[in-house]
């Protein structure tokens, strides 16, 4: 069932293909928007909605692979279509994170299955991005000293070891640890360790201390 906040973008320089794809998608309950080039797609403001991109591999000017590189960080899963595929291009597309690589003429059932998978991935990517933004915002509420202490604790150092690294008392570490748990909204120390891992905090001082 279609979500009102989902859009399928179609980029193909062949007008007949664009019209056929958009008609097919809409007939299957999908909101579809078509563009005749990668540049037009990239230069058109997009809504903040869950989306995927059906992208022709070979187009004049900017190729599909070039467009893929430019949207890689935008949470838009890519489905490549082509009338003449080749192994090197397929490998590059898949390494770039493409959901699938389909050859024209397209099979309707297969296309709709792949579109559904791409939109499902887009939902996951959006949730991961929102969670990462929230986690980073929580981390920014920590004081500079708490930000220094968090990776030490998450690495497994005891309170007295972390205190020695920072040149503070063990009691001060205990107080900071309580503040960190509260500010990071961590319901357990294991949760805090996972959060630190996701933040990819620098922990080189720990290695030096433990050595």
N, C-alpha and C positions, 0 to 999 in steps of 0.2 A: 504493500500500500504506500502511495506517495506521501512524503512529508512536505508540508507547505514551505519548509525552509531548505529544500534540496534543489539544486540546479545541475543539469548536465550541459557542459559547454562542448560545442562541436567546432573544430577548426579544420577546414579542408578547402583547398583552392578550387575544387570542382563544385560548381553550383548545384549540379544534379545530385551529387553525393550529399551535400549539406542539406538540401531540401528533403531527400529521402530519409536521412537519419533523423532530422528533427521531426518529421511526420511520424516516423516509426516510434520514436521516444514518446511523443505526445499521445499517440494512440495507446501506448502502454502506461499512461498516467504519469509520465515524467515531464517536468518543466525543462525545456531545452532552449538554449540560446546559441546561434550560429555565427561564425566569423570566417571570412574568406582568407585570412592570413594570420600567421603567428603574431606579427606586429600589431595588427588591429586588435587581436585578443589582449595582448599585453598592455596596450595603450588605453583600453576601455576600462573605466572604473567598474569594479565588481562589488556585488553586494556581499555583506558579511554573513554568508550562508554556507551550509554544507554543500560541497560540490565535487564533481570529478570532471576530467577533461578527455574527450575523445579527440585524438590528435593524429592528423595525417603525417606519415613519416617523411614523404618526399614532397616538398612544396618549393616553388620559386622564391628566391630571396632567403628568408629565414627557414631553415629546415625544422622538422619536428623535434629532432634531437637537441637543437639549439634552444627551442622553446622549453623543452623539458628541463634543461639546466637552469633556465631563468625562473621557473616556477617551483623548483625543488624545495624551497623553504616556505612555500605558501600553503601547505596542507591540502593541496589539490592532487589527488591520485590521478595518474595518467594511464589511458588505454590507447595504445598505438594501433592504427589501421594503415594498411598499405596494399597497393595492387601488385607490388613486386618486392617482396621481402628478400633479405639476404642475412646469412648467419651473423656476420660482424655487427650489422645494425641491430639485430635482435639482441645480441649479447650486450651491446652498449645500452640499449633501452632498458633491459631488465636490470643491469647493474645500476642504472640510474633510478631504480625504484618503480618502474612501470608495473602496473597491475597485470597487464596481459598484452599480447601482440597478436592482432587478428588480421587475416588476409581477406581482401575483397574478392568476390562478393561476400558480404557478411551474412552469417546465419542469424536470423532474428532471435531465436531462443538463446543461442550462445551469447550474443551481444547483450541481451537483457540480463542474463546471469552475471556477466562480467561487470556491467554497470552497477548492479545491486551490490556486488562484492566491493567495487571501488567506493561506493557511497558508504558502505559499512566501514571500510578502512578510514574514510574521511571523518566519520564520527569518532573513531578511536583516536585519530591524530588530533582532532579538536579537543577532546577530553584530556589527552596527555599534555597539550599545550596550556590549557587552562590550569591543570594541576601544577605544572611547572611554574607558571606565573604566580600562582598562589603561594607555592613553597618559597619562591624567591622573595616575595613580599614579606612573608613571615620572617625569613632570614634577615631582611633589612631592618626589622624591629629590634634585633639584638644589638647590644652595645659593642664597641670595638673589642673589648676584652672578652665578651661572650663569644664573639666571632672567632677569636683566637683559640678559645678553649674548646669549642665544639668539635673540630677535627681531632683534637687530642683525645677527647673522651671517646669519640666514635671509633678511633683506632684501637681501643682496648686498654689504654693506659688507666691505671688506678688513679684515684683522686690525688694521692700523695705524689705519684709520678708526674701527673699533669701540673701539680703545684710547683714541683721542682723545675720543670721546663720553663714555666712562666715566671718563676721567682716570687710566688705568692704563697699564702698559707693554705693548708689542706681545708680548713674551715671555709675560707673564701671560695675555694673551688666548689665546695658543697653548696654554698649559697648561690653561686653563679649557675651551677648545674640545675638547681630548682627553677631559677628564672628562665633558663634556656628551654627546659621541658614545657613550662607554661606558655612561653611566647611562641614556641614552635607547634603548640597544640599536640604534642606527642603523648599518647596515652600509655606508653611504655618506653623503656630505654631502647628496646629492639626497634621500635618505630623511629626513634631519633637517629639510630645508626643508619637505617634505610634512607631517611631524609638526607643525612649528610652524604651518603653515597650518591644520591640523585643530584645533589648540589655540586658534586665533584670538587670538594674542598681540598685545598693544598694540605698535605700531611707530611711534608719532608722533615720538619723538625722532629717528628716522632721517630723516624727512622734513625736519625742521628742520635737521639737520646737512648733508644733501645740497643743500638750497636755498642 
